[in-house]
Amino acid sequence: MVAAVMDITWAESNLQFDATQAKERLRRARASLDVAIDLNRRMIEDLRPTLLDNFGLIAALKWHFSEACKSANIVCEQYFPESSPNFSPPAAIALYRIAQTLTAAMVSHHPHSVMMELTVALEFVTLTMSCDGMPNAFSRDDDTVTDALASVTGRIQALGGNMQFDASQRGAVINCHLPSDKALTTASR
């Protein structure tokens, strides 16, 4: 696609000045390719965020959560360990995907606020997410929530962990626990 943009740009600049209709079509084709390139980059980033590989899980979670809250105009609170432990690659991508899934499900219900906390203890790494200000919206009767919880449960169980879900009139709290020996590399334990 980038090569096509370069060829179109070259053709556009080398056309005779009286070829305005051809230049306009080339400009539109170049603009369409630019949109496709941007979409392709975003899709690749969503599949495997470069932040995750380059800066680690905590930086990736902070960025994703802040962006989601900002775009939804929701107050968000974040709590992370001061030092970033080394997460195993399967745990890092699982925790990132879990956070993405839960953030999307919570934000879609327009809560007053959303909170994310990651704690690292001797036995478990725990990702806690909660939201408030949306009575009964985040319930197991909601298909979005049911799908999100099924996705999270599958990712957690694949790494030997478990999930706790609690919804009330005030909101919802979800705790995802992964065994530290599966979530962290040997150097972090």
Secondary structure, DSSP 8 states (H G I E B T S, - for coil): -HHHHHHHHHHHHHS-TT-HHHHHHHHHHHHHHHHHHHHHHHHHHHHS-HHHHHH-HHHHHHHHHHHHHHHHT-EEEEE--SS---B-HHHHHHHHHHHHHHHHHHHTT--SEEEEEEEE-SSEEEEEEEEES-TTTSSTTSHHHHHHHHHHHHHHHHTT-EEEEEEETTEEEEEEEEEHHHHB-GGG-
